[in-house]
């Protein structure tokens, strides 16, 4: 694990994945490409599933969530699942987006998606990506778009016009966060530009899901290359590591499930989120396609394990007092296991112990996170998905700084640690005896 070249190769692959995934739609498209190169077959929710032992499959929902799985044998013991999310806080473009200002500027009307840090979005090159729904002879079809050039900027107000800005400023999303698109002559040019990116006439665009994204590419930095900085590390760093571990695994006893869900940043309450039936539907269909009955399905769930993988907070170098006094995770010191007495995280003594055994088997370090007792933390998709599929679940993440910024910082070693842990998990089986004993079988 301490091979410097291996860390560098993984980090470069991660940064390439992030660079080509400006939205959840693009992240899913890139995962599809990686899976198909590994001979995974695509399934459709609206068609019958005919599954075979030893084969790998994937299915998408809304083009922004994806579940891939490999079935080792018909009489599998359970499911080994790692779930992460494809979305990140951003600014979403509204319909009728253009706003002309005194015939000299055109700006775009946007709204906040998720709990974002606003300030980092200002004074940097931005662009637009997402999906466009277009009219066709057969009905409607979707097109992925990415205007791959520096296009927009959200300019700050000069300090001379707001002398107290550095004493604290409350951003007004309708006033302060609208991006500058062009001069007065650019009026009515936005949809034309999107149509060109989609390869269609403007009049054929029926609707859009478009987001701003930061154009600054990811990089490795620090005196000794200790850190990586990039957009959307939360949570595509976990998505990438989960998929890499999944593709490298060789499951023998349990079905390996790579699960990526959308809309975690806005509560998961969508048809493609953790509070949807997506994961539950897929697991049930696997069970049915293998000729197993309902009781066998419930028995499999009792012998299953899920990792909810969503990045975690590292101790901040300028604000170390914001961390818990005795549980202090740092970047490059391993995977973070998250705990919360109020069940913001799913981890309990059993799931924490099981995951620690996975890390020990994989030969990777782990550490523990608690929020300060006088501060509320965020939540993840673990507990929400458990309301649909009840599983022993642990919440983990990779330590990072500037979470929910448009440019975040993490450790350059931790992605490799999670890949190793994911590979080990996906190759394992967890068996619950019903009397408090759990066997973790590593292939």
N, C-alpha and C positions, 0 to 999 in steps of 0.2 A: 504493500500500500504506500510505502514511502518513496516510490519511484517518481522523481521529479518530472521526467518526460511524460509519464502516464497522466499526472495531474494536468500538465500543460495541454495535452491532447484533449482531455475531457473538457477542460475549460474552453478551449477554442471551439469544440463542437457545441457546447452549451451556448456560447456567444453567437454562433452562427444560427442556432435554432431560435434564439431570442430575436435576432435581427430580422429573421424571416417570419416572425409571428407577431405582427403589430396589433392584432386583435384575436379574440378567441376563435373566430372563424378560420383565420390563417393558422393558428396553432393546431386545430383539428385537421386541417388539410395537410399540414406537415407531418403529423403523426400517422395519418392514413398512408402517406407515401412511404414512411419508414416501415410500417407494418406490411404493406404490400411487397416491398422489397424482401421481406423476411417470409414471404409466402403465406401471409394471413389472408383469409378470404372475407370479403365484405358480405354482410347480411343486411336485409331490409326488415324493418319492423312490420311492414305491411305484407310480408310474404312468409310462407311456411319455412321453418328451419329444419334442415336435415343435417345433423351433426355427426361427426365421426370421431372415434377414439384417436388420440394422438394428434389431432388437427388443431389449428389455430384460426380464430375468427375475430371480427370486430363489427360493431354496429354504431351508428351515430344517431343523434337526435338534435334537430334544429341546426345541424351543421356546426354546433358550438359545444356539444358534449359527445364523448366517445367512451365506449367500453370495449376492451379487447380481452380475449380469454383463450386459454389453451386447456383442453380436456385430456388428461393423461390416460384415463380408462373409464369405462362405464360405471363401475362400482367405486367411484371416487369417495374419499373420506369427507371432504368439505370444500370450502372456498377460501383461498388466501387472497385477500383484496388489499390493494393500496389505492386510496381515493385522494385526489387533489382537485384543484379547480383551474379553469382556463381563463377566467376573467381577471382584470385588474382595474382599479379606479382610473377613470378617464373623463374626458369631456365628450359628450355625444351631441351630434349635430341634429338640430330640430328641422322639421319640414319648413319650406319657404324660408330658407336659411339666410338669404342675403338681406343685409340692412345697409342702406346707403346713408352716409354721413356728410351732409352739406355739399353733396355732389362731388366730393373730393376723395372720399374713402368708401370702400365696401368692406364690411365686416360680416361675420357669420354668427347666427344665433345658436347658442349651445346650452346644454344643461349638464349638471354634474351627475356622473354615474359612480356611486360608491363614496366611501368616506376618504376623500383624497386630501393630501397636502396641496394647497393651492399655489403657494409662492413659487415652487420650483418650475411650474409650467410657464412662468413669465420670462420674457426676454431670451427665448431660445427658439431655433428653427423647429417648426412642427409641420406635419402633413396629415393627410386623411386616408383612412383605410376602413374596410368593412365589407359589407355585401350590398348588392343592388338587386332588386327584384324587377324583372323586365317582362314585357309583353312578348309572347311568341305565338306562332300559328296554332300551337296546341294548348295554349293557356298562359302560364307564367313560369319563369325559370329564374334561378339565382345565379349571380355572377360575383366572384370575389374581385375586389378592386383594391389597389394600393397605388396612390399617386406618389411614385417613388422619387420625389425631389423635395427640396426645401420650398415650402409653399406658404406657410402661415407664421404669424408671430403674435403673441399677446404682449403688447408693450406696457411696461410700468409707467406710472405717472412720475415725472421728474420730482426729485426731493424738494426742489424750490417751490413746488405747488402743494406739497404736503410735508412740511418740515418735521412733523411728529411721527412719520411713518415707522421709524425704527424703534419707537416706543410701544409698538403693537398696532396691528391693523386687522380689521375684520373685513374679509373679502365679500363683496356683493356679487353673487354668481351671475346675475343678469346685467351687471354693469362693468365689473372689473375683469371678467374672464372671457370676453368675446374676442376671438382672434381676428386680426387684420388680414384680409384676403387680397386686396389690391387697391389701386387708385379708382377714381370715378369711372374711368372707361371700362373697368372690369365688371360693371353691372351686368347681370344675367349671364355671367360666365361660369358660375360654379357648377350648375347642373350639366352644362356643355362639357366641362372638364371631366366630370364623373362619367358621363356617357362615353367619352373617348377612352377613359380607363377601362370601362366595361366592354367596349367594342360594340356599342349600340347607339342608336339615335336618341337624342334627348327625349323625344316624345314617347319613346318606348319604355322609359323608366316609370314604373308604377309606385315604387316605394324603396326606402333605403334603411339600413342600419349602419351608420357611419360614425366613426370615432376619430378624434385627434390623437396623434401619437408623437412622441418625442423622437426627433431625427438623430440624436446623438447616439452613436454606436457604443456597444459595451466594450470594456477594456479590462486588462489586468494591471494592477498598480500596487504601490507600496515598495518600500526599500528592497525587499526580497520577493516581490510578486505575491505578497500575502493575501491580497484582496482582489475581488472582481467587482466592477461597478457596471450597471446596465439597467435599462428599463425592464419592468415586469418580472423581476426576480421572484416577487410574490405574485403568483405562485408557480410560474413556469419553470423555476429551478427544480421544484419538487416534481412537476409533470415530466420534465426531461429525465430526471434521475429514475423515477418510477418506470418509465418506458424502457430506458436502457437496461435496468435490472430485469425487467420482464422479458425482454428479448434474449437476454443472456441466460435466463433460468432454464432448468430442465425439470419441470414438475413431474412427480411420480405418483403421489398419493392424493393430492388435492388439485382442484381447478385453480389455476393462476388467473387473477382478474386485475387488469389495469383499468382503473375507472377515473375518468376526468369529467367533472361536472361544471356547468356554467352558473353564473349569477350568484356565486357565494358572496360577492361584495355587496349585494343588495338584498340579502336575506334568504336566498336559495328557494324562494317560493314560486318557482316557475315550472313548466312542464319538462325543462331540461336541467333543473336544479336538484340539489340534494333532498329537497322536500317533495320531489316528484316520485313517480313510480318507476323511473327508468332502471335503476339498479335492481329493484325488486322484480321487475318484469323480466330482465335478462337472466337473473339467477333461476327464476321459475321455469323459463323456457329451456335453459340448459338441462335442468332436472327432467322436464317432460320429454325433451328430445332424446335423452338417454334411456327412456323407457322406465323411469323411476316414478314411484307414487308420492303422494303428499306427505306421508309419514317419513319416507326416506328423505324428502326435501328438508323437513324440520329436523331430522336427525343430523343431516349435513350441516345445517346452520349452527347446531350446537357444537359441532366440531370445526367451526370456521373461525377466522380471525381477520379483523380489518385494521389497517393503519390509515388514519386520517392525517394526511401529510400537507401541512400548510405552514409556511415559514414562521419563525419565532424571533423574538427580540433578543439581540445581543446586548450586553452591558455597553452603554454609550460612553465613549472616551471623555466627552465634555459634560455629561450628566450621569455619572456613575451612581448617584444617589437615587435615581429613578428605579433601580433594580431592587429585588428582594435582598435583605441583608445576608442570607445564608445560601441562597441558590442563585448562582451568578454565571450564566452561560456566556461564552466568548466564541467569536468566530475562529474557525480552524481547530476547535477542540471537540468536534464531534456533533452528532445528531442530538437535538434537544427533545426531551420527553416533557410534555406539558401537563401540569396538574392544576385543578381548581376545585375547591370545596363546594362551590356553587354550580358545578357541572357545566361551566363554560367549555371545558374540555372533558372528553370521555374517559380519560385515563383513570383507572383505579389500581389497587395493589396487584390484582391478577394480570390485567392487560399490560401494566408497566413491567411486571416481572417477565412476562412472555417476550415482550419486545427487547428487554435487556438481554435475554438469552439469545435472541436473534442477532443482536449486535455482537455479543461475545463470540458466537459461532462464526460470524462474518469477519471478526478481527478488527472491528471499527470502534472508536470511542463514542461514548454517549454522555450527556449531561442533563441536568434537570432545571425546569423553569417553573416558578410560581410568580404571579404578580405580587407587588407590594400589597399588603393587607388593606391599605388605605387608598388603593387605586383600582378602578375598574379596567379590566382588560378586554380584548376583543374576543370573538367567538370563531368557531370553525364549522366545517360541514359535518363533523363527526356525529354530534348529538342529533342534528337534524336528519341525517340519513338513517340513524338508528330508529327514528320514529317510523320508518318504512320497512327496514330490515334490521331486526334486533340481533346484534352480534357483539361478541367481546371485541372492544375497540380501544385503541390507544391513539392519542393525539400527539403528533410529533412535528418537527419542522427543522429547517436549517437556520442558524442564527444570522441575523442581518441587521443593518442600520437603515434608518430613513424609510421604514415601511410605509407604503402608500404614497411615496414620492414618485415622480415620473422618472427618477434615476436613483437607484438603490445600491447599497454596498453589502457584500457578503464575503465569506472566506473562500479562498481559492482551493482549499483542500476538501471542503465539506460535501461538494457535489459527488465526488468520488466515494466518500464514505457512504452516502445514501444509496448510490448505485449498488455497492457491495451488499448493504443490508437488504435492499429490495430483492436482489438476486437470491439471497439466502432465504428470505421470506417466501418468495414465489416457488421455491423448490421444497418447502417444508410442509408438514401437516401438523395441525394442532388438534389434539383429541381431549375432550372434556369427559371425565368419568362420572360426573354428577355428584361426587362426594368431596369436591374441592380440590381434586387432583387433576393436573393437566399435563399431558405428555406432549412435548414438542419434538417431532421426528424430523430430523434433517436428512435430506437425500445425499 
